[in-house]
Amino acid sequence: MREYKTRKQLLAQTDYIITNAEFIAGAWTVTIKNNANGETNTDSGLKIYNVGNSYGVYGMNAGLYELEDKQGHVTLAAVPDRSTLLFLLG
């Protein structure tokens, strides 16, 4: 797992932001937003792997994740804020 000095450095690694995630029936259903064009997409049955974090005064403040679908396709996406991150780690 990689550690980023700042939240901005972590978020620069991807255009995709995780806006919602739910663990349902043993797999994740995740909604991501593409920052480049504003489109959102929801996929279910995903596996999530943490590949990096950034830390601030109050601890971890952003996370970088690989989202793997059933076909093995991987999307790199970030959780940009502490409240969403704490909800996902929950």
N, C-alpha and C positions, 0 to 999 in steps of 0.2 A: 504494500500500500504506500502511496506517495503522499507526502505532506507538503502543502502549499503554504507559503508565507502569508499570503493575503487571500481574501475572498475573491478579489478581482482577478488574481492570477488563476485561481481554480476555475472561475466562470469563463475565462478566456479559452479554455480547452474544448468547449462545445457550444453549439448554437441551441441545444435542446435543454429545456428546463422542465423538471418534474413539478407539475402543479397539483397532482392528487395521486394517491396510491392506497390500495386496499388489499389486504391479504384474505383471499377467498378460496376455500376448498384446496388449500395446500399450495397455491400459487398467487402471484401478484397480478392485480389489474392496475395499470398505470396510465395516467394521462400526462402527455408531454406537450409542450408548446415550442414551436420553432421560432426563435427570436428573429431569424432573418426574414420570414414572411408572415408571421403571426398565426399560422395554421396550428390547430390542435389535433391530436390523435390519441385515441385510447386503445390499448392492447391488453388482452388478458392472457393468463397462463404463462406469465413471464417469471424468469429467475433473475434475481438482482444480486450483483456483486459490487461491493464497495472497492473503489480503486484509488481513492484519495480524499483527503479532508483538509480544511483550513481551520485555523484556530484564532480566536480573538480573546479579549479580556475575560469573557465568561465561558470559555471553552470552545468546543467545536461550533463553527458558525456557518459552514457550508460543506456539502459532500458531493463527490463525483462518483457516478455509478455506471456500471455496464448493465444494460437490460437485454437479456437473451430470450428470444422467442422460441417456440416449439421447433422451428426449422433450423435453429442454431444461429440466426442472424443477431448481431449485437449492435446496439445503439448506445453511444456514450451520452449520458445526460447528467445534469447537475441539480442539486437541491440548493436553492440560492439563499435561504434564510433560516435562521435558528429555529423559529417556531414550527415550520414545516418539517425540518430535520428531526426535531424532538418528537413530533407526531409519528413520523415513519419509524423511528427507533423504538417508540413507544411502549 
